[in-house]
């Protein structure tokens, strides 16, 4: 027999064997080319394939290895490459860099809030106040907000298109269908929907369709929650499980259009309550489509676990190209607080949002056996069977024999509690490892009748409520210490948990959430981040019916509205406010809208005192940026600090290699990054005297005269020149400089904060100043 017949099957297998070599997704970033915009998508794809043909050993490997060709977000592509292939591409002259897509690099940052912010749809349009923001903006009519998240539950009443006019003719997007998502699920409210799986499946294999849907449908809940916060229609008489927070739920811009870009998916072998993953390459593809589709604002409650350099950050790269197309990109700042320098999405072209509380509490006190009554909060729909005192135990004292008696023992982790010691008792657990709802499920598994969750000192007085699976409440760190002292003081400890109830107009509010990530900016300390704060604690919004309110697999309850906390919830509040401003000022740049929101934010709570952190201490700009948003003021800011795509590219000249952009040549004499026309000021490690320049544009009345007022940081001298700005017309620009100098009384490396305010007697244009000495 011919020996070549034996070789034939082996030859056929060679490409398959080659594909089994360890390949990973890489982003190949090519030099900017002016003719990219004139090429068709097919031409661009063929060009990208030619690069792969040059490094792949077998031609039939190249085409399947190309996941995405990007046209609008970056000039480049995503492909499955071996380390050797990636190195070969990186050596090519036309290639700027090859970036590996890191595992779990990005994840989601997870009614009354709008009324608290000064927008109350229920009072309009009955009271036709023509100065009202909702009236002036026509409720955000025809502004298109793109939601990059976990999809949408289209059946929710929040996404009704009743009374909405035709879809704007500028819209170029599609309604992508799937097994559980039809084209009819899009309407005049949800005008577009897409999903992105190629990067996810290249890493994890085929999607487990019992956990999620191969479509834009949201089986997590997060995407539906954020989308309805931005643009949900008014839905009366809704509440979370158990009737909490009952009222009319509506988004900040209820007549805005929504476009869904599903990029986040469950992580195999992990529960949905443990988070999800949103991959670099899938997000860049979503940016590409959103730019093409014609969105005006992108709301992205996604971030990396730690700050990334701009050139390595898929969100920053995609957002930069969005800004080039005048799309405002709003992102959450992260949930890694209260540790310093944890804020993410720090690029100056992104509007970065911190999370605060609102004036609503879900009061569920604890009565202790010694007569003391401890404040608590809860949104569990369950109550104890009888109005009587029940035995109370500390989790660390009732663990199984094989659980070490460390502080972890008191955290009610899965499988840790002894049913013999827990049955019929209220268990006191500590925050720390594990999920809050998971701790309650462990108490229930062990036969406990109720559960008290005690904050750690880091969480302070911030109380995040949950739809627990048994009677439960959460207490502050100070009260947690009191409960522990009581437990240790007697052998017959008892307690009773009162059923929760909703209380409004709580003071003081807002306060900053402990989980909200903080500055200073780890990538560019000269740019103050976060930019602004908005409600992110215990926010009610629409929910998926494909997942439980706790996201735990064994929880089979279903709800239409749910309470959720995170900077994820704060981000869509700002995106909605931006949509209202865009509707009033359609010709404003994305930077002007951002500036309007930042310079009109406030630093006082509803008690008339300074906003505090979760422990009651005065908060600062590294927690809230310029302050808590005030949408009504942002529509008429007086002055704006404008900036262009070219300004941001010039800023990048100081940070990274710009050989990707052949049309822009960095100047030999580099301007300071602090001279970027940003609406806030940050001076890290000042040595001597530092002067920066800013330009403000008059968007208020003609014939305006603005006077500067300085509240200098402690130990710092600040001078503004000139101190008076005269404007003859709307649109006129004026330059000024701001100089800071230490007076010898500041500690080295410790930041001090102050404010610059420009006022014409009508407007107050307010910018924070952060200074540290070298």
N, C-alpha and C positions, 0 to 999 in steps of 0.2 A: 504494500500500500504506500502511496506517495506520502512522504513525511510532512509535506506542506499542508496536508489535510489536518494533521495533528496541530499544526501551528495556527491554523485559521481561527479556531475558537479563542485561542490565547490572544491573537492580534485584535480580535473584536472586543476582548475584555480590557485591553490596555487603557483606553480612555476612562473606563469605569474605575479601574484600579488607581489611575492617576487622580481621579476626583476624590478618592478616599484619603489622599494625603491631607494632613491637617490644614484646612482652609478656614479663614475667618473673614468677616466682613470688614472692608476698608473703604474709606472715602478718599477718592483720588481727586485732588484739587488742582485744576489746570490754570494756567495763566489766562488772564482776561483777554478776550478777543472781541473786537468791535463787531465782527460780522456774525457773532453768535445770534444776535437778535434777528438777523435776516434769514437764518437757516430754519428749515422745517424740523419738526421733532425727529423724523426719520433720518434726516441728514446728520443731526447731532448724535443720535444713537449709533449710526454707522461709524462716525468719527471715533466715538468712545470704544466701540468694538475693535477698531483697528489697533488701539493700545493693547487690548487684551490678546488679540491675535499675536502680537509681537512678543508676549511673555509666556503664553500658554504653550505647552508642548504639543497639544492636540487641538486642531481647529474646532472640533465639535465640543470642546470644553468651554470655549470663550463665550458663546452666546448664552448658555444657561447660567454662567457665572455673573453676568451683568444683571444687577437687581434694579437699579434706577439710573436713568440719565437725567441730569438736572439741567434746566435751561434758565429758570428765573431766579432761583435761590442762590446758587453758585454756578460757576462754570466747572463742571466736573461730573463724576459718577460714583456709584457705590457698586462694589463687586466683591465676590468671594475670591480671596487670593491667599496663596501660601506666603510665608515670610520671605522666601526668596523672590517670588514674583513681585511682592510689594517693594522690595529693595530695588529690583530692576526698574520698576516704574519711577521710583523716587529719584533715580539717577538720570532720568530723561530731562532734557533742557526745558521742555514745555510744561513739566510737572512742578508745581510749587511745593506740594507736600503730599504725603500719603498718611492718612490718619486712621489708626485702628479704631473700630467702634467698640468701646469698652463695655463689658458686661454690667448691667444694672446701673448704667451711668445716670439715667434720668428716671424719675418717677413722679407720680402725681403728688401735689402738696395738699394733702388733705387736712320778708313780711314786715317784721318790725324794724329791721335794719334800715329800710328806706324811709320809713316815717321818722326814725331817729336822725337820719341824715338830712331831714328837711323836705323830703318828697313824699306826699301822701296822695296816691292816686284816688283814694276813696272820696276825697273832697273836690275832685276835679272830674269833668269840667263844670260841675254845678256852680262853683265859685269861679267865674271867668276872670281871674286876676291876670291881666295881660302882662304883668311883670313876672309871673310864675315861670320857673324854668321848664316844667313839663308842658305848659301851654305854649311858650315861645318856641320850644323845640318840636312841637307837635308829637310829643312822646317818643322822639327819636325816629320819626317817620323816614323810612327808606334808607337809613344808614345800615350798612351790612357789616355785621360783626361775625368774624370767623372764630369758632371754638375748637381749639386743638386739645383734645381730651380723650375720654373713653367712649364717646359716642352719644347717642340720645335715645330716650324712650318716646317715640313720636306720638303715642296715644295719649300722653299726658294733656290734660285740659290747658296747661300752661302754654302749650304750643298751638292753640287754636288760631286759625287765620280769619275768624269771623270779623267782618267789617274792614279788612285790610284790602288795599287796592292792588292793582297788577304788580307783578315782580318788576323791579327796576330794569330798564332796557340795557343798562350797563353790565348786568350780571351775565357771566359767561360760564358759570359752573354747571355741574351735573348732579343728578340724584342717582348715586350708584346703588344698584340693587344687590340683594343677597338672599340666602335661604329664608330669612325672617324679616326682610326689609324690601318693600315694594316701592315702585316709583310713586304710587299714590300716597305713601307715607310722607312725602315732601308736599308742601303747600305754600301758601303765600307768606307764611311765617318762617317755616323751615324750608328755605328756598334751595338748599343744596346739602348733600351729604356724601362723604367719601370715606373709605377706610384703607389702611396701609399695613400690610402683613409681611411683605417680602423679607424685610430685615429680621423681623421676629421669627419667622419660620426658618430662615437660614441659620439662626442661632439655636432655636429650641425644637425644630422639627414641626410637623403639621399641628395646627391649632387643635386643641381638644374642644370639640364643638359641644360637649356637654357643659363646659364652663363658660364659653363665650360664643358669640355669633360671628360667622364669617360675613359680616355686613356692618353698616354703620350703627346697628342697634346696640344700645348700652346695656350690658349685663352686669355692670359694676355699680352704677349709681352716681358716681362722681361727675360724669359728663352731663347728665341730665340736671343735676343740682346746679352746676355752674352756668349752664345755658339758660335755665329758667331764672337765675339770679340776674343775668344780663338783660334778657328780653322777654321774660315770661308775661303772658297776659294776666289780667286780674281774675283770680279764681276765689269766689267768696266761700266762707265757712269751711276752711281747711285747717288741719292741725297735724302735728306729729302723732305717733302712736300714743294712745292714752289721753288724747285731747289737749296736749300741751300746745301753747302758742297759737290758739285758735284765732282766726281772723281771715282777712283777704290777703292772699299771697300774690305778689306781682313783682316783676323785674323792674330794674331801674329805667329801662328804655322799652316800654311795652309795645311800641309800634316799630321797633327796629327789626330788621330781617336777620335771621340766623343761618349760618353755614357751618356744617359739622365736619370736622376732620378727625377721624378716630385713629389715634396713633398709640394708644396705651392698652396693654393686654395683661392677663393674669400670668404669673410666673409658675411654670409647671412644678408640681410637688409642694407648692405653698398655698395656703389659704388666701382668699381675696382680702381678708382683714389684715394680712401681712404686707399689703402693698402690691404693686404691679410694676411693669417696665415699659418704658417708652424709648424706642431706639433712635439713635442719632440719624441713621440713614432714612428711617421711615418719617421722622419729623422734617428732614430736609425736603423730602418728596411732598409733604403736606404744605410746606412753605412755597414750594414751586407752584403747586396748584392754586393755593390761596392768592398768590400774586397774580397769576393768570386769570383767576375767576373774577377778580374785582372787589375783594373785600376792602372795607375802609379801616377796620380795627381788628386786631387779633388779640383774643383773650387766651392766655396760656398759663394754666395753673400747674406747671411742670417745672422741675429743676433738677440739677445734679445734687448729689449728697454733699458735695463740698465745692467751693468756688473753682472754676476752670479758667485757664487763659483764653482770651477771646478767639484766638486762631484755632484752638482745640475744641471749642464749644459749639456744638451743632445749633443750639438755640441762638447764640450770639451771631453766628455766621448767617443763618437764615433771616434773623431779625434785621441785620444790616441791609440785606437786599430788599426786605419789605419796606424799610425806611426810604430806600432809594426810590420806591414807588409810592411814597407818601402814605404808607400804612402805619398807623400807630400800633406798636407792639407793647402790650401790658402783660407783665409776668408776676407771679408770686415770688416772694423773697426767701421762702424756705421755712421749715419748722424745726430748726436745730437750736433755737434759743433755750435759755438766755445766754449761752456762750457767745463771747465776742468774736467778730470777724467770721461769722457763719453765713452771712447773707449771700445768696447766689443770684444769678441773672444780673450781674453788676455792670454790664456794658452801658455806657452813657446814652446809647440810642434806645434802650429799653426803659420803660416806666415800671419801676420795681416797688411792689406793694407789701407792707407789713400788716399784721392782723391786730385788731383791737376788739374790745367788748362793746355791747350796746346796753341800753337801759332796761334790760329785761332779765329777770332771774326766775329760776324754777325751784322754788323754795321747798325743801324737804328736810326739816330739822330732825335731830336725834335727841331723844330724852335719855339721859343716863340714870343709872340706879342711885347715884349720889345726889340727885335733884337738879343737876346742871343740865341745861338745854343748849345743845351745840347747833349752830347754823349749818345747813347742808343744802345741796342742790341735786335734783334728779329729774330725769324724764322717763323713768320706767313706768309702764302702765299698770304695774302690780302693787298691791298693798298687803301688809301682814294680815293674816286671817282674823285676828282679834285685837282689840284695843287693850293690850296688856304688855307688861315687861317680859322680854325674852332673854334667855341666857346669852351673854356676850363673851366671845373669845378672840384672842389675837391669833392670826393665822400661823405665826411662828411657833405657837404653843400646841398646835393641833395638826402638825404635819405627820406624814407616815414615818416609820422608824428609819427608813433608808435616806431621808432627806437631811442633809447637814444643817445644823442649827446656826446658820449665818443669817445676815440680813435678807438674803434671797428667800429664806424660808417664810418670811412674812409677806411675800408678794403673790401668793395664791396662783402659782404657775401650774399648768396642766399636770394632773396626776399627783400633786404634792400633798393634798389634804387627806386626812384619815376620816373615813365615814363614821367610824366608831366614836371619834371625838367631836365631830361636827354636827351630826344629825340634830335637827330641831333648834339650832343655835344661829345667832347673828354673828358673822365672822368679820373681823376688822382686818383689811388687807392694805398693803402699802403700794403706792405707785412706783414704777421702776421698769423692770423687764416685763415683757408680755403686754397684751392689749388690755384696755380697761374692761371691755365686755367679756373678754376671755377669762378674766379673773372671776367675774360673776358666774360664768358658766361652770368654773371649777367648784365654786361654793355650792352651786345647785347640784352638780354631780355627786358631791360628797354628802348631800342631804341637808345642807344649810338652809335655813328659812329666810335669811336676809343677809345683806352684805353692805359694809361701810368701806368706802375707798378713801384712804388718807393721802393727801398730797405730800410730796417730798419738798424740802426747802426750796429747790429750784423752781417748783411750780407755784410756790407761795399761795396767794389767795385766788388764783385763777381756777375756776371750777368748770370743767368741760362735762356737759351732761350727755348721757347715753340712754338708749332704749334697752336697759338691762333685762335679763330674762327672769328676774326675781325681784322682790322688794329691795331697793338699794338707794344709797345716797352717797354723794362725794363731799368731803370736808377739806378745809384749808390746812396748810402745814401746821399752823399754830394750834388749830383745833385737833389735828391728828395727834400732836404731842399731849394735849390734855386728855384725850381718850386713852392713849397708852398709859399715862400716869394713873388714870382711874383703874384701868385693868390691873395694873401692878400693885394697886393699893389695897385690894380686897380679894377674897376668894370666891365671892358670890356676885360676880359682875352681871349686870342686866342692862338692857337698852330697849328702846322702841323707836322705830323709824316712821315718822309721819308721812302720809301720802303727799306727793309733790303737787304744787299748784303754781300757776303762772302769775308773776307779779311784774307790773310795768312801772316805768318812771323811777327806776332804781338809781340812787346816787351814791358815790360819784360814778359817772360814765361819760366818755369811754375811759378804759384803762388798757394798757398794752398787754397782750397775751404773752405769757411766759414762754410759750413755744415759738413765738415769732423770732426768726433769725435776725441777728444784729450786725451792725457795722463795728469797726470801720471796714471799708471795702478792701478785701485781701488782694485783689488784682490791681486796682488803681486807687490807692488811698486818697488821691487828689480829687476823686469824684465821690461825693457823699451818697451813701446808700444805706438803707432803703430810701426811696424818694418820698413816700407818703404812706399813711395808714388808713385803713378802712375796716368795717366790721368783718370779723372772721371767727368769732367765738359763738357757738350755739346758734347757727343760722338755719332758718327753716326755708326749704326750697323743694322743688319737685324731685321725685325719686323714681328709679326703675322698679318695675314689678317683676323683674327677672332676678332679683337679689333681695336678701333680707335687709332690714335697717342696720343690723350689726355687721353684715357681710360674712358672718360665720356660717359655714356649710350646714351645720346641724340646726340652725335657726330657720324655721320654715315660715315665719311670719312675713307678710307682704304689706307694704304701705305705698301710698301715692305721694306722700310728702314726708321729709325726714330732716332731723336736725344734724348738722355736721359742723366741724370746726377745722380751721387750718388757714394758712395764708392763701390756700386754694379758694376759700370762700371770699377773702378780701379782694383778690384780683378781679373777679367779675363785677364787683361793685364799682371799681375804678373804670373798668372797660365800659360799663353802662353810662357812667357820668361822662366819659369821653364821647360816647355816641350822642348824648344830648347836646354837648358843645359842638360836635361836628355837624349836627342838624341845623344849629343856629348859625354856625360859621363854616360853611362848606369849603370856603377858599383858604382856611387856615392850614398851615403845615402841621405835621404830626408833632414837631417840637414845640410849636406855639400852643397846641392843646395841652401838651404835657406841662409846659411852663404855667399855663393858666390854672391847672389843678394844683400844682406844687405851691405857687406863690399866694394862693388864696386859702390854703389849709389853716386850721386853727390848732392852738396848743392848750386850750382851756376845756375843761369838762363841764358837765351840766350843773355842777355846784359852783362854777365860776373860779375854780382853782386850776393849777397846772395839772395836765394829764400825768398819771402815775403809772408805774409798772404794776405787776400782779401782786407785789408785796406792799404796795402803798407808798413806795419811794418815788420822788419826781423822775419822770421819764425824760429822755434826751433824744436829739436827732438821730443817734445811732439805733434807736428803737423805732421812732415814728417818722424819720425823715423831716419833712417840713411841718408835719402835724397830721391831724385827722381831717379827711376831706370834707369840704363844704360845697356841694355841687352848685347851689344857687349862686355863690360868689364867683365860681369859676367861669360862668358865662360872660362876666364883665370884669376881667381882671385889671383893666387899666393899661398895664404894660406887660409885654411878654419878652422872654429871652429866646430868640429864634435861633435855629441851627439847621444846617443842610447836610446832605449826604457827604459832600466834599469836606465839610468841617469834621465829620467823624472819621473820614479817611485820613485827614491831616492828623487827627488825634492818634490814629493807629500807627502813624509814622514813628511815634515814640515807643510803641509797644511791640511791634512785630514786623517781620519782613513783608514788604508790600510788592514783591516782584510779581505777585498774582495780577496786579492792576497796571498794565503797561501804559494806560492813558494818564496815570497820575504819577508824577515824579516828586518825591519828598524833597523839600528844600534843604539846602546844605546847612543853613542856620535854622535849627528846629525851634518852633515856638513851644513854650511851656504847656504841658498838658492841662495846667490850671487855667490857661487862657481859653479853653473850650467854653463857648457861650452857654454855660450851664446855669440853671436858676438857683443853685446853692453853692456854697463855698467850703472847701476843705483844704487845710494847710497842715500836712503831716511833717513833723520834725523840722520845724522852722529854726533856722540859724541866722539871726540878725533880722533883716527887714525883707519882706516879700510883697511884691506888688503884682496884682492881676488885673486884666482888662475885661470888661463886659460891655455888651451892646444891648440896649432895650428898645423895643419898638412900641410906639404909642398905638393902642387899639381902643383907647377911650375917646374922650371928646377932644375937639380941636381947641387950641389955645390953653392947653393944660400946663400947669407948673407943678413939678414934683419936688418935694423936699426930702432929703435923706435924714433918717434917724437911726442911730447906732446903739445897740445894746451890746457892748463889747464882752467877749469871753473874759472870765476872771483871769487877771494877770496878763492881759493883752491890750495893747494900744491899737485902735483901728481908725483909719482915716479914709474918707470917701472924697474923690475929686473928679468933677466939681460936685458940691453938695446940693446944688439946685439944677434941675433939668427943665428947660423951656421947650414945649412942643407947639408948633403952629398948626399942624395938620395931623389927621389920622394916617398912620402908616409911616410917619417920620421916625428915624432912628437917631439915637444919641449914645455916645460912648461915655463910660466913666471908668475910673480905676479904684480899686480897693486895696489898701496897704495894711498889713498886720506886722506887729513887732512886739516881742515879749518885753515885759517891764522887770524881769528878774524874779518875779514872785510865783512863777509856774513850776510845778514839778516836771522833770524831764520825762517824756514819753506818755504823759497823762493828758488826755484831751479835755479841753474846756470849750464851752459852747456859748454862742451869742447870736444876734440877729441883725440883719440890715433890712430896714423898712423904707420904701419910697411911698410917699402919700401926697395926693393933690387935694385932700379934704373930702374926697368921695371914695377913692380907691386906696387900699393898703396893699402894697406889693411886698411880700415878706419872704426873706431868704435866710435859712440857717447858716451859721458860720461855725466850723469846727477847727480847732487849732491845737497842735501839740508841739512841744519844744524839743529840740535835739540835745 
